[in-house]
Amino acid sequence: MNHEIREELFPLSKCLDFDNVEDVKTALVNTMIRVVGVDPQIASPREWYVTLAYLMRGHLSERGMHTARDQYGKDLKRVYYLSMEYLPGRRLMKHLLDMRIEPQMRAALACFKQDLDEICEQEKDPALGNGGLGRLAACFLDSMATQGYPGYGYGIRYEFGMFSQTIENGQQVEHAENWLQEGNPWEVVRHEITYPVRFGGRVVHFNDELGTESARWIETTDVIAEAYDIMETGYGDGIAVTLRLWSARSTQDFDLRYFNEGNYIDAVKEKTVSETLSKVLYPMDTTLMGQELRLKQEYFFVSASLQDIFRRFRKTHPGSLRLLPEKIVIQLNDTHPALAIPEMMRLLLDEHKLSWDEAWCITRNTFAYTNHTLLPEALETWPISMMQALLPRHMEIIYKINHLFLQEVRRTFPGDGDKLKRMSLIDDERQRVRMANLAVVGSSRVNGVAELHSRLLRERVFPEFDVFYPNKFVNVTNGVTQRRWLLQSNPPLAELICEAIGDAWITDLNRLRDLESMAEDASFSKRFMEIKDQAKKRNAAMIAQRCGVAAIPGSLFDTHIKRIHEYKRQLLNILQVVARYNRLRANPSSDLLPRTVIFAGKSAPGYFMAKKIIRLINDVAEIVNHDPITRDSLKVAFVPNYNISTAEILIPGADLSEQISTAGTEASGTGNMKFALNGALTIGTLDGANIEIREEVGEENIFIFGLTAAEVAARKAQGYNPWDYYNADPELRQVLDMVRDGFFCCEEPDRYRPLVENLLQGGDAFMLLADFRSYMETQENVDTLYRDQKLWAKKAILNVARMGKFSSDRSIHTYAQDIWDVTQMTPPPHCK
Ligand SMILES: *Cc1c(COP(=O)(O)O)cnc(C)c1O
């Protein structure tokens, strides 16, 4: 293909001049009439939103073509990011900020008496993820685009994303999230880009013309994967990164068979069965449910993505599959896409007729795997019988990978049968395939997501692998994009920072260091605190509207927002709130610092304990918020339906960031980074990235409490007894007794008995009781510091100034250098 000739034939058009208000107005009116089909005189805010989205999409598309032409022309190595989840947040304001045309667009809309913010509010959050893992994928795409790394994202276009949550009678109620109901103007459907994905059937082995053994996978049931593209473009002169999401469609001939028999209803039924594949996201974070549909989803998305990757590769490198590891790298976001490893083997062996050794060498050198959790219940395994039935050829390949791998292991560790058992891809006793072991063996690099996590991965989860593969395990600490989590979510603070030190931090977060010198500047710190106050007012308005709780004006906003999970210890926080409540009641004239304690987060629908914790928070809120003794000094709010858009309001409006997981359980956390970037101080354990945050901000600027990961392990090894703490600490005992005996739920006194029994009789797996006293004392230190607003401001400003390390730009540079071996593109010429 000769790209220069085509360039002449199809030059990319000149962009709209966004500095010319009249031109922008004309473009808006034209788009609304010609594309949306609505008369601007009567358009609703939603129709304005769709109009703006289409107008912007045109520009993104143009940037996409510049980027694609450039990449093909230069034959650059590409990164493919495979993730079952993405949480990109609303698109419209992001793209306006990236293109730096927000003021121009606002002005043009004002001429039509339209308000840009109201229009942005019309957009639904694409809820294609559970939590941190999905948000990380979105931050990474933004950083890849901004920094010019040639990347692609692949995922699933779930018709029903993460459920939306309401709180009814204090309890979580899940609702279907039909986010596509009114269409998605940001996506482009690629009807011509479809691939069959096969399931079931059986494998036949035969000798081909050359006498080599071949396998054929036959009698399969097929589903069609259809591509939907969403363009991610970076800030300023960034490039375009395509996020390609697969939607399942039934195969046509499949329907026809039934039609011919005159069985219309069954034909439609089969059609809906195959289309359920991309219907719904499993709403589980860190705990997994081994359902067949989930396995099918994983293979569906992996198979379509690899076919697409091979097609693109072969367009430019016909007949040279050996070049694959030189030209592409595939990053697996957790083990969810780990079937890509046997799938690539299958393609190379069965379709492209490579030898096993060649195929394995290519495969291993193409993949890299990111681990996201140490919790044993979250390490994915699949029943062999299920894999055998759905993916018989892959099961054969996995057995052979395992056989050859264990042979090698045996040579290195002769006579160590236990080691062999632990390293095997197959758990013989439970008859399951271990996806993490498969991902480690089939990848050239394995990374954890924070220093501590990466170390514990090597020491606790994969010690044998670490010895066997000396250079395979590396660390890449997570990060967040400052474009979303400061520039977009906190415009007043972004503006103050720009005034003080310029705008280079937007693409180079280390530049925030220049703020250090302002930490004690009286006028800067006054404006900084005024901005925090404004953000808290905005936050309070949302809280009042969403859950009817009136935050206490001027109080400390203490914020604990993330998925609800026992290891994240929302229960420890609410126990502390109860203790605070008791202190206030025991001593009404005490001047305990007023606090508004804010929670938000979803529980997996079947997670009994997490749902109880949500209810307890709401029941405690009900009592505390209405008690005349305490209501002016303590308020508790549970904000329903935590998602990116609510995070964008809750985080700038927080004083204190709760990051209190049991040490050794949170892989990294990214919420912790977002808060500190917005000037909240952290109260946290030495877990995940908290450790590195402390290193950066200095230990005098963070509140650390509780056991370390090593102490947790030692305490468990000694035989941890939660009763010791219950018996020794009267305040803790009073709190637990109240919760257990129904103080917060007199209509059903036993409601929280299981929660407390889980702590006392149940062994307190996450060691809340061991950390309770230290947490209480540290919360007192928080109160003391907050009374000194000047000192608090100084520490908050220093937190912002020292967040440079936690940009996802830094994470992406590290991946690019240490794992991907890809280089930055110089941005192609854009029209703006
Ligand atoms: C950042 C983020 C998360 C991750 O939060 P953690 O505190 O790191 O668990 C989850 N959900 C949303 C919506 C987020 O923005």
PDBQT file of the ligand as one rigid body, heavy atoms in Angstrom, charges set to zero:
ROOT
HETATM    1  C1  LIG A 901     -10.501   5.782  41.384  1.00  0.00    +0.000 C 
HETATM    2  C2  LIG A 901     -11.757   5.050  41.414  1.00  0.00    +0.000 A 
HETATM    3  C3  LIG A 901     -11.825   3.794  42.006  1.00  0.00    +0.000 A 
HETATM    4  C4  LIG A 901     -10.651   3.164  42.731  1.00  0.00    +0.000 C 
HETATM    5  O1  LIG A 901     -10.673   3.608  44.054  1.00  0.00    +0.000 OA
HETATM    6  P1  LIG A 901      -9.790   2.923  45.200  1.00  0.00    +0.000 P 
HETATM    7  O2  LIG A 901      -9.956   3.848  46.351  1.00  0.00    +0.000 OA
HETATM    8  O3  LIG A 901      -8.380   2.927  44.685  1.00  0.00    +0.000 OA
HETATM    9  O4  LIG A 901     -10.332   1.593  45.431  1.00  0.00    +0.000 OA
HETATM   10  C5  LIG A 901     -13.033   3.121  41.998  1.00  0.00    +0.000 A 
HETATM   11  N1  LIG A 901     -14.128   3.660  41.429  1.00  0.00    +0.000 NA
HETATM   12  C6  LIG A 901     -14.102   4.871  40.855  1.00  0.00    +0.000 A 
HETATM   13  C7  LIG A 901     -15.347   5.422  40.263  1.00  0.00    +0.000 C 
HETATM   14  C8  LIG A 901     -12.928   5.619  40.825  1.00  0.00    +0.000 A 
HETATM   15  O5  LIG A 901     -12.917   6.815  40.256  1.00  0.00    +0.000 OA
ENDROOT
TORSDOF 0
